[in-house]
Amino acid sequence: MVQKILNKFIGAKYITVLRAWVPNLATWGVVGGVALVHFTDWRLILDYVPYINKKFKKDE
């Protein structure tokens, strides 16, 4: 059903191209996320990760 809707609006050619690009886009998304954590305040971001936020207790 979703493919029919996409075929109607986008076209089969562009859906095929998009399917070829999905792994590449996912890889660059992960690289961008890691770069964001690396170049920003990593503790601010990693405080929202459940396993990691217990390792770094806040000094109060």
N, CA, C and O atoms as a Tripos MOL2 file, in Angstrom:
@<TRIPOS>MOLECULE
protein
  240   239    60     0     0
PROTEIN
NO_CHARGES

@<TRIPOS>ATOM
      1 N           0.8150   -1.1870    0.0000 N.3       1 MET1
      2 CA          0.0000    0.0000    0.0000 C.3       1 MET1
      3 C           0.8670    1.2620    0.0000 C.2       1 MET1
      4 O           0.5970    2.2080   -0.7400 O.2       1 MET1
      5 N           1.9040    1.2670    0.8330 N.am      2 VAL2
      6 CA          2.7850    2.4310    0.8810 C.3       2 VAL2
      7 C           3.5090    2.5990   -0.4450 C.2       2 VAL2
      8 O           3.7060    3.7190   -0.9150 O.2       2 VAL2
      9 N           3.8990    1.4960   -1.0390 N.am      3 GLN3
     10 CA          4.6150    1.5720   -2.3080 C.3       3 GLN3
     11 C           3.7190    2.1380   -3.4160 C.2       3 GLN3
     12 O           4.1970    2.8620   -4.2890 O.2       3 GLN3
     13 N           2.4390    1.8140   -3.3830 N.am      4 LYS4
     14 CA          1.5110    2.3680   -4.3720 C.3       4 LYS4
     15 C           1.4120    3.8860   -4.2360 C.2       4 LYS4
     16 O           1.4050    4.6170   -5.2260 O.2       4 LYS4
     17 N           1.3370    4.3350   -2.9970 N.am      5 ILE5
     18 CA          1.2400    5.7780   -2.7610 C.3       5 ILE5
     19 C           2.5190    6.4710   -3.2120 C.2       5 ILE5
     20 O           2.4660    7.5170   -3.8580 O.2       5 ILE5
     21 N           3.6730    5.8880   -2.8720 N.am      6 LEU6
     22 CA          4.9410    6.4850   -3.2890 C.3       6 LEU6
     23 C           5.0970    6.4700   -4.7980 C.2       6 LEU6
     24 O           5.6040    7.4290   -5.3780 O.2       6 LEU6
     25 N           4.6650    5.3900   -5.4410 N.am      7 ASN7
     26 CA          4.7290    5.3360   -6.9010 C.3       7 ASN7
     27 C           3.8890    6.4330   -7.5380 C.2       7 ASN7
     28 O           4.2520    6.9910   -8.5730 O.2       7 ASN7
     29 N           2.7730    6.7290   -6.9110 N.am      8 LYS8
     30 CA          1.8830    7.7460   -7.4570 C.3       8 LYS8
     31 C           2.5120    9.1400   -7.3540 C.2       8 LYS8
     32 O           2.3990    9.9350   -8.2870 O.2       8 LYS8
     33 N           3.1720    9.4430   -6.2300 N.am      9 PHE9
     34 CA          3.7140   10.7790   -6.0110 C.3       9 PHE9
     35 C           5.1500   10.9400   -6.5000 C.2       9 PHE9
     36 O           5.5020   11.9860   -7.0450 O.2       9 PHE9
     37 N           5.9690    9.9330   -6.3160 N.am     10 ILE10
     38 CA          7.3940   10.0640   -6.6300 C.3      10 ILE10
     39 C           7.7410    9.3840   -7.9460 C.2      10 ILE10
     40 O           8.3680    9.9930   -8.8130 O.2      10 ILE10
     41 N           7.3500    8.1590   -8.0980 N.am     11 GLY11
     42 CA          7.6840    7.4110   -9.3020 C.3      11 GLY11
     43 C           8.6060    6.2510   -8.9690 C.2      11 GLY11
     44 O           9.3960    6.3210   -8.0280 O.2      11 GLY11
     45 N           8.4990    5.1910   -9.7440 N.am     12 ALA12
     46 CA          9.2560    3.9610   -9.4770 C.3      12 ALA12
     47 C          10.7590    4.1700   -9.6310 C.2      12 ALA12
     48 O          11.5480    3.5670   -8.9030 O.2      12 ALA12
     49 N          11.1540    5.0090  -10.5640 N.am     13 LYS13
     50 CA         12.5850    5.2450  -10.7920 C.3      13 LYS13
     51 C          13.2370    5.8550   -9.5530 C.2      13 LYS13
     52 O          14.3100    5.4210   -9.1340 O.2      13 LYS13
     53 N          12.5930    6.8490   -8.9750 N.am     14 TYR14
     54 CA         13.1670    7.5320   -7.8200 C.3      14 TYR14
     55 C          13.1120    6.6760   -6.5590 C.2      14 TYR14
     56 O          13.9580    6.8230   -5.6770 O.2      14 TYR14
     57 N          12.1420    5.7960   -6.4640 N.am     15 ILE15
     58 CA         12.0960    4.8650   -5.3310 C.3      15 ILE15
     59 C          13.2710    3.9080   -5.4080 C.2      15 ILE15
     60 O          13.8750    3.5940   -4.3820 O.2      15 ILE15
     61 N          13.6070    3.4420   -6.5910 N.am     16 THR16
     62 CA         14.7600    2.5610   -6.7770 C.3      16 THR16
     63 C          16.0530    3.2830   -6.4170 C.2      16 THR16
     64 O          16.9290    2.7060   -5.7720 O.2      16 THR16
     65 N          16.1750    4.5180   -6.8230 N.am     17 VAL17
     66 CA         17.3670    5.3080   -6.4820 C.3      17 VAL17
     67 C          17.4500    5.5140   -4.9770 C.2      17 VAL17
     68 O          18.5270    5.4110   -4.3910 O.2      17 VAL17
     69 N          16.3180    5.8050   -4.3530 N.am     18 LEU18
     70 CA         16.2920    6.0120   -2.9060 C.3      18 LEU18
     71 C          16.7000    4.7480   -2.1540 C.2      18 LEU18
     72 O          17.4400    4.8200   -1.1730 O.2      18 LEU18
     73 N          16.2210    3.5970   -2.6080 N.am     19 ARG19
     74 CA         16.6000    2.3370   -1.9590 C.3      19 ARG19
     75 C          18.0990    2.0810   -2.0460 C.2      19 ARG19
     76 O          18.6870    1.4950   -1.1370 O.2      19 ARG19
     77 N          18.7120    2.5170   -3.1310 N.am     20 ALA20
     78 CA         20.1560    2.3450   -3.2710 C.3      20 ALA20
     79 C          20.9150    3.2780   -2.3310 C.2      20 ALA20
     80 O          22.0210    2.9520   -1.9010 O.2      20 ALA20
     81 N          20.3360    4.4280   -2.0090 N.am     21 TRP21
     82 CA         21.0130    5.4180   -1.1790 C.3      21 TRP21
     83 C          20.7720    5.2410    0.3210 C.2      21 TRP21
     84 O          21.5040    5.8230    1.1210 O.2      21 TRP21
     85 N          19.7870    4.4710    0.7220 N.am     22 VAL22
     86 CA         19.4390    4.3460    2.1420 C.3      22 VAL22
     87 C          20.6190    3.8660    2.9940 C.2      22 VAL22
     88 O          20.8610    4.4700    4.0390 O.2      22 VAL22
     89 N          21.3680    2.8280    2.6200 N.am     23 PRO23
     90 CA         22.5030    2.4340    3.4710 C.3      23 PRO23
     91 C          23.5640    3.5390    3.5860 C.2      23 PRO23
     92 O          24.1370    3.7440    4.6560 O.2      23 PRO23
     93 N          23.8160    4.2320    2.5030 N.am     24 ASN24
     94 CA         24.7940    5.3100    2.5280 C.3      24 ASN24
     95 C          24.3320    6.4470    3.4360 C.2      24 ASN24
     96 O          25.1190    6.9850    4.2150 O.2      24 ASN24
     97 N          23.0630    6.8080    3.3320 N.am     25 LEU25
     98 CA         22.5310    7.8750    4.1770 C.3      25 LEU25
     99 C          22.5370    7.4810    5.6530 C.2      25 LEU25
    100 O          22.8110    8.3140    6.5170 O.2      25 LEU25
    101 N          22.2400    6.2280    5.9400 N.am     26 ALA26
    102 CA         22.2690    5.7580    7.3230 C.3      26 ALA26
    103 C          23.6910    5.8010    7.8810 C.2      26 ALA26
    104 O          23.8980    6.1880    9.0310 O.2      26 ALA26
    105 N          24.6580    5.4090    7.0740 N.am     27 THR27
    106 CA         26.0530    5.4370    7.5170 C.3      27 THR27
    107 C          26.4950    6.8630    7.8180 C.2      27 THR27
    108 O          27.1060    7.1130    8.8570 O.2      27 THR27
    109 N          26.1970    7.7930    6.9310 N.am     28 TRP28
    110 CA         26.5830    9.1760    7.1660 C.3      28 TRP28
    111 C          25.8230    9.7870    8.3370 C.2      28 TRP28
    112 O          26.3390   10.6810    9.0080 O.2      28 TRP28
    113 N          24.6160    9.3230    8.5880 N.am     29 GLY29
    114 CA         23.8780    9.7870    9.7620 C.3      29 GLY29
    115 C          24.5430    9.3650   11.0490 C.2      29 GLY29
    116 O          24.6290   10.1390   12.0030 O.2      29 GLY29
    117 N          25.0180    8.1220   11.0680 N.am     30 VAL30
    118 CA         25.7310    7.6310   12.2560 C.3      30 VAL30
    119 C          27.0440    8.3890   12.4320 C.2      30 VAL30
    120 O          27.3930    8.7760   13.5480 O.2      30 VAL30
    121 N          27.7690    8.6000   11.3440 N.am     31 VAL31
    122 CA         29.0300    9.3540   11.4110 C.3      31 VAL31
    123 C          28.7680   10.7730   11.9140 C.2      31 VAL31
    124 O          29.5230   11.2900   12.7370 O.2      31 VAL31
    125 N          27.7210   11.3890   11.4310 N.am     32 GLY32
    126 CA         27.3790   12.7270   11.8910 C.3      32 GLY32
    127 C          27.0080   12.7590   13.3640 C.2      32 GLY32
    128 O          27.3660   13.6940   14.0810 O.2      32 GLY32
    129 N          26.2890   11.7360   13.8160 N.am     33 GLY33
    130 CA         25.9330   11.6580   15.2320 C.3      33 GLY33
    131 C          27.1410   11.4880   16.1210 C.2      33 GLY33
    132 O          27.2330   12.1140   17.1770 O.2      33 GLY33
    133 N          28.0700   10.6430   15.7040 N.am     34 VAL34
    134 CA         29.3000   10.4440   16.4790 C.3      34 VAL34
    135 C          30.1300   11.7330   16.4870 C.2      34 VAL34
    136 O          30.7000   12.0920   17.5160 O.2      34 VAL34
    137 N          30.2000   12.4220   15.3580 N.am     35 ALA35
    138 CA         30.9370   13.6860   15.2920 C.3      35 ALA35
    139 C          30.2890   14.7380   16.1860 C.2      35 ALA35
    140 O          30.9870   15.5170   16.8340 O.2      35 ALA35
    141 N          28.9670   14.7650   16.2240 N.am     36 LEU36
    142 CA         28.2650   15.7070   17.0910 C.3      36 LEU36
    143 C          28.6120   15.4660   18.5490 C.2      36 LEU36
    144 O          28.8890   16.4100   19.2880 O.2      36 LEU36
    145 N          28.5990   14.2160   18.9630 N.am     37 VAL37
    146 CA         28.9430   13.8800   20.3450 C.3      37 VAL37
    147 C          30.4010   14.2020   20.6180 C.2      37 VAL37
    148 O          30.7370   14.6680   21.7070 O.2      37 VAL37
    149 N          31.2700   13.9620   19.6490 N.am     38 HIS38
    150 CA         32.7000   14.1920   19.8500 C.3      38 HIS38
    151 C          33.0390   15.6750   19.9640 C.2      38 HIS38
    152 O          33.8280   16.0620   20.8260 O.2      38 HIS38
    153 N          32.4620   16.4950   19.1200 N.am     39 PHE39
    154 CA         32.8440   17.9030   19.0690 C.3      39 PHE39
    155 C          32.0060   18.8060   19.9620 C.2      39 PHE39
    156 O          32.2980   19.9970   20.0740 O.2      39 PHE39
    157 N          30.9800   18.2730   20.5940 N.am     40 THR40
    158 CA         30.1950   19.0780   21.5280 C.3      40 THR40
    159 C          30.4390   18.5640   22.9290 C.2      40 THR40
    160 O          31.3180   17.7310   23.1520 O.2      40 THR40
    161 N          29.6760   19.0510   23.8510 N.am     41 ASP41
    162 CA         29.7990   18.6120   25.2350 C.3      41 ASP41
    163 C          29.2300   17.2000   25.3200 C.2      41 ASP41
    164 O          28.0220   17.0260   25.4860 O.2      41 ASP41
    165 N          30.0810   16.2080   25.2100 N.am     42 TRP42
    166 CA         29.6510   14.8110   25.1080 C.3      42 TRP42
    167 C          28.8550   14.3660   26.3130 C.2      42 TRP42
    168 O          27.9500   13.5420   26.1850 O.2      42 TRP42
    169 N          29.1730   14.8940   27.4840 N.am     43 ARG43
    170 CA         28.4580   14.4680   28.6810 C.3      43 ARG43
    171 C          27.0100   14.9660   28.6540 C.2      43 ARG43
    172 O          26.1070   14.2830   29.1390 O.2      43 ARG43
    173 N          26.7950   16.1370   28.0960 N.am     44 LEU44
    174 CA         25.4460   16.6840   27.9860 C.3      44 LEU44
    175 C          24.5630   15.7650   27.1480 C.2      44 LEU44
    176 O          23.4030   15.5370   27.4920 O.2      44 LEU44
    177 N          25.0980   15.2410   26.0610 N.am     45 ILE45
    178 CA         24.3360   14.3710   25.1730 C.3      45 ILE45
    179 C          24.2190   12.9680   25.7550 C.2      45 ILE45
    180 O          23.1450   12.3680   25.7220 O.2      45 ILE45
    181 N          25.3150   12.4460   26.2860 N.am     46 LEU46
    182 CA         25.3050   11.0710   26.7750 C.3      46 LEU46
    183 C          24.5760   10.9130   28.1140 C.2      46 LEU46
    184 O          24.3690    9.7870   28.5650 O.2      46 LEU46
    185 N          24.1910   12.0000   28.7460 N.am     47 ASP47
    186 CA         23.3800   11.8930   29.9570 C.3      47 ASP47
    187 C          22.0060   11.3110   29.6610 C.2      47 ASP47
    188 O          21.3330   10.8290   30.5720 O.2      47 ASP47
    189 N          21.5810   11.3470   28.4080 N.am     48 TYR48
    190 CA         20.2770   10.8040   28.0280 C.3      48 TYR48
    191 C          20.3430    9.3340   27.6250 C.2      48 TYR48
    192 O          19.3010    8.7270   27.3750 O.2      48 TYR48
    193 N          21.5300    8.7460   27.5560 N.am     49 VAL49
    194 CA         21.6790    7.3340   27.2280 C.3      49 VAL49
    195 C          21.5860    6.5580   28.5420 C.2      49 VAL49
    196 O          22.4020    6.7820   29.4360 O.2      49 VAL49
    197 N          20.6100    5.6490   28.6830 N.am     50 PRO50
    198 CA         20.3440    5.0360   29.9810 C.3      50 PRO50
    199 C          21.5340    4.2960   30.6000 C.2      50 PRO50
    200 O          21.7650    4.4280   31.8020 O.2      50 PRO50
    201 N          22.2770    3.5390   29.8370 N.am     51 TYR51
    202 CA         23.3730    2.7500   30.4100 C.3      51 TYR51
    203 C          24.5450    3.6340   30.8220 C.2      51 TYR51
    204 O          25.1960    3.3790   31.8360 O.2      51 TYR51
    205 N          24.8080    4.6620   30.0420 N.am     52 ILE52
    206 CA         25.9910    5.4830   30.2680 C.3      52 ILE52
    207 C          25.7630    6.5150   31.3580 C.2      52 ILE52
    208 O          26.7010    6.8520   32.0810 O.2      52 ILE52
    209 N          24.5530    7.0250   31.4990 N.am     53 ASN53
    210 CA         24.3510    8.1280   32.4460 C.3      53 ASN53
    211 C          24.5310    7.6980   33.8920 C.2      53 ASN53
    212 O          24.7100    8.5620   34.7500 O.2      53 ASN53
    213 N          24.4930    6.4210   34.2050 N.am     54 LYS54
    214 CA         24.7200    5.9640   35.5690 C.3      54 LYS54
    215 C          26.2090    5.9010   35.9110 C.2      54 LYS54
    216 O          26.5820    5.9000   37.0840 O.2      54 LYS54
    217 N          27.0510    5.8490   34.8890 N.am     55 LYS55
    218 CA         28.5020    5.7780   35.1320 C.3      55 LYS55
    219 C          29.0630    7.1150   35.5780 C.2      55 LYS55
    220 O          30.0230    7.1520   36.3470 O.2      55 LYS55
    221 N          28.4900    8.2050   35.1170 N.am     56 PHE56
    222 CA         28.9970    9.5290   35.4060 C.3      56 PHE56
    223 C          28.0120   10.2460   36.3340 C.2      56 PHE56
    224 O          27.0880   10.9160   35.8740 O.2      56 PHE56
    225 N          28.2180   10.0980   37.6300 N.am     57 LYS57
    226 CA         27.3550   10.7660   38.5750 C.3      57 LYS57
    227 C          27.7010   12.2450   38.6140 C.2      57 LYS57
    228 O          28.8720   12.6150   38.5300 O.2      57 LYS57
    229 N          26.6870   13.0890   38.7410 N.am     58 LYS58
    230 CA         26.9170   14.5210   38.7900 C.3      58 LYS58
    231 C          27.4740   14.8900   40.1540 C.2      58 LYS58
    232 O          27.0290   14.3780   41.1820 O.2      58 LYS58
    233 N          28.4390   15.7700   40.1500 N.am     59 ASP59
    234 CA         29.0140   16.2620   41.4090 C.3      59 ASP59
    235 C          28.1160   17.3520   41.9620 C.2      59 ASP59
    236 O          27.9550   18.4110   41.3550 O.2      59 ASP59
    237 N          27.5370   17.0820   43.1140 N.am     60 GLU60
    238 CA         26.6150   18.0660   43.7070 C.3      60 GLU60
    239 C          27.1160   18.5130   45.0350 C.2      60 GLU60
    240 O          26.4790   19.3380   45.6890 O.2      60 GLU60
@<TRIPOS>BOND
     1     1     2 1
     2     2     3 1
     3     3     4 2
     4     3     5 am
     5     5     6 1
     6     6     7 1
     7     7     8 2
     8     7     9 am
     9     9    10 1
    10    10    11 1
    11    11    12 2
    12    11    13 am
    13    13    14 1
    14    14    15 1
    15    15    16 2
    16    15    17 am
    17    17    18 1
    18    18    19 1
    19    19    20 2
    20    19    21 am
    21    21    22 1
    22    22    23 1
    23    23    24 2
    24    23    25 am
    25    25    26 1
    26    26    27 1
    27    27    28 2
    28    27    29 am
    29    29    30 1
    30    30    31 1
    31    31    32 2
    32    31    33 am
    33    33    34 1
    34    34    35 1
    35    35    36 2
    36    35    37 am
    37    37    38 1
    38    38    39 1
    39    39    40 2
    40    39    41 am
    41    41    42 1
    42    42    43 1
    43    43    44 2
    44    43    45 am
    45    45    46 1
    46    46    47 1
    47    47    48 2
    48    47    49 am
    49    49    50 1
    50    50    51 1
    51    51    52 2
    52    51    53 am
    53    53    54 1
    54    54    55 1
    55    55    56 2
    56    55    57 am
    57    57    58 1
    58    58    59 1
    59    59    60 2
    60    59    61 am
    61    61    62 1
    62    62    63 1
    63    63    64 2
    64    63    65 am
    65    65    66 1
    66    66    67 1
    67    67    68 2
    68    67    69 am
    69    69    70 1
    70    70    71 1
    71    71    72 2
    72    71    73 am
    73    73    74 1
    74    74    75 1
    75    75    76 2
    76    75    77 am
    77    77    78 1
    78    78    79 1
    79    79    80 2
    80    79    81 am
    81    81    82 1
    82    82    83 1
    83    83    84 2
    84    83    85 am
    85    85    86 1
    86    86    87 1
    87    87    88 2
    88    87    89 am
    89    89    90 1
    90    90    91 1
    91    91    92 2
    92    91    93 am
    93    93    94 1
    94    94    95 1
    95    95    96 2
    96    95    97 am
    97    97    98 1
    98    98    99 1
    99    99   100 2
   100    99   101 am
   101   101   102 1
   102   102   103 1
   103   103   104 2
   104   103   105 am
   105   105   106 1
   106   106   107 1
   107   107   108 2
   108   107   109 am
   109   109   110 1
   110   110   111 1
   111   111   112 2
   112   111   113 am
   113   113   114 1
   114   114   115 1
   115   115   116 2
   116   115   117 am
   117   117   118 1
   118   118   119 1
   119   119   120 2
   120   119   121 am
   121   121   122 1
   122   122   123 1
   123   123   124 2
   124   123   125 am
   125   125   126 1
   126   126   127 1
   127   127   128 2
   128   127   129 am
   129   129   130 1
   130   130   131 1
   131   131   132 2
   132   131   133 am
   133   133   134 1
   134   134   135 1
   135   135   136 2
   136   135   137 am
   137   137   138 1
   138   138   139 1
   139   139   140 2
   140   139   141 am
   141   141   142 1
   142   142   143 1
   143   143   144 2
   144   143   145 am
   145   145   146 1
   146   146   147 1
   147   147   148 2
   148   147   149 am
   149   149   150 1
   150   150   151 1
   151   151   152 2
   152   151   153 am
   153   153   154 1
   154   154   155 1
   155   155   156 2
   156   155   157 am
   157   157   158 1
   158   158   159 1
   159   159   160 2
   160   159   161 am
   161   161   162 1
   162   162   163 1
   163   163   164 2
   164   163   165 am
   165   165   166 1
   166   166   167 1
   167   167   168 2
   168   167   169 am
   169   169   170 1
   170   170   171 1
   171   171   172 2
   172   171   173 am
   173   173   174 1
   174   174   175 1
   175   175   176 2
   176   175   177 am
   177   177   178 1
   178   178   179 1
   179   179   180 2
   180   179   181 am
   181   181   182 1
   182   182   183 1
   183   183   184 2
   184   183   185 am
   185   185   186 1
   186   186   187 1
   187   187   188 2
   188   187   189 am
   189   189   190 1
   190   190   191 1
   191   191   192 2
   192   191   193 am
   193   193   194 1
   194   194   195 1
   195   195   196 2
   196   195   197 am
   197   197   198 1
   198   198   199 1
   199   199   200 2
   200   199   201 am
   201   201   202 1
   202   202   203 1
   203   203   204 2
   204   203   205 am
   205   205   206 1
   206   206   207 1
   207   207   208 2
   208   207   209 am
   209   209   210 1
   210   210   211 1
   211   211   212 2
   212   211   213 am
   213   213   214 1
   214   214   215 1
   215   215   216 2
   216   215   217 am
   217   217   218 1
   218   218   219 1
   219   219   220 2
   220   219   221 am
   221   221   222 1
   222   222   223 1
   223   223   224 2
   224   223   225 am
   225   225   226 1
   226   226   227 1
   227   227   228 2
   228   227   229 am
   229   229   230 1
   230   230   231 1
   231   231   232 2
   232   231   233 am
   233   233   234 1
   234   234   235 1
   235   235   236 2
   236   235   237 am
   237   237   238 1
   238   238   239 1
   239   239   240 2
@<TRIPOS>SUBSTRUCTURE
     1 MET1         2 RESIDUE 1 A MET
     2 VAL2         6 RESIDUE 1 A VAL
     3 GLN3        10 RESIDUE 1 A GLN
     4 LYS4        14 RESIDUE 1 A LYS
     5 ILE5        18 RESIDUE 1 A ILE
     6 LEU6        22 RESIDUE 1 A LEU
     7 ASN7        26 RESIDUE 1 A ASN
     8 LYS8        30 RESIDUE 1 A LYS
     9 PHE9        34 RESIDUE 1 A PHE
    10 ILE10       38 RESIDUE 1 A ILE
    11 GLY11       42 RESIDUE 1 A GLY
    12 ALA12       46 RESIDUE 1 A ALA
    13 LYS13       50 RESIDUE 1 A LYS
    14 TYR14       54 RESIDUE 1 A TYR
    15 ILE15       58 RESIDUE 1 A ILE
    16 THR16       62 RESIDUE 1 A THR
    17 VAL17       66 RESIDUE 1 A VAL
    18 LEU18       70 RESIDUE 1 A LEU
    19 ARG19       74 RESIDUE 1 A ARG
    20 ALA20       78 RESIDUE 1 A ALA
    21 TRP21       82 RESIDUE 1 A TRP
    22 VAL22       86 RESIDUE 1 A VAL
    23 PRO23       90 RESIDUE 1 A PRO
    24 ASN24       94 RESIDUE 1 A ASN
    25 LEU25       98 RESIDUE 1 A LEU
    26 ALA26      102 RESIDUE 1 A ALA
    27 THR27      106 RESIDUE 1 A THR
    28 TRP28      110 RESIDUE 1 A TRP
    29 GLY29      114 RESIDUE 1 A GLY
    30 VAL30      118 RESIDUE 1 A VAL
    31 VAL31      122 RESIDUE 1 A VAL
    32 GLY32      126 RESIDUE 1 A GLY
    33 GLY33      130 RESIDUE 1 A GLY
    34 VAL34      134 RESIDUE 1 A VAL
    35 ALA35      138 RESIDUE 1 A ALA
    36 LEU36      142 RESIDUE 1 A LEU
    37 VAL37      146 RESIDUE 1 A VAL
    38 HIS38      150 RESIDUE 1 A HIS
    39 PHE39      154 RESIDUE 1 A PHE
    40 THR40      158 RESIDUE 1 A THR
    41 ASP41      162 RESIDUE 1 A ASP
    42 TRP42      166 RESIDUE 1 A TRP
    43 ARG43      170 RESIDUE 1 A ARG
    44 LEU44      174 RESIDUE 1 A LEU
    45 ILE45      178 RESIDUE 1 A ILE
    46 LEU46      182 RESIDUE 1 A LEU
    47 ASP47      186 RESIDUE 1 A ASP
    48 TYR48      190 RESIDUE 1 A TYR
    49 VAL49      194 RESIDUE 1 A VAL
    50 PRO50      198 RESIDUE 1 A PRO
    51 TYR51      202 RESIDUE 1 A TYR
    52 ILE52      206 RESIDUE 1 A ILE
    53 ASN53      210 RESIDUE 1 A ASN
    54 LYS54      214 RESIDUE 1 A LYS
    55 LYS55      218 RESIDUE 1 A LYS
    56 PHE56      222 RESIDUE 1 A PHE
    57 LYS57      226 RESIDUE 1 A LYS
    58 LYS58      230 RESIDUE 1 A LYS
    59 ASP59      234 RESIDUE 1 A ASP
    60 GLU60      238 RESIDUE 1 A GLU
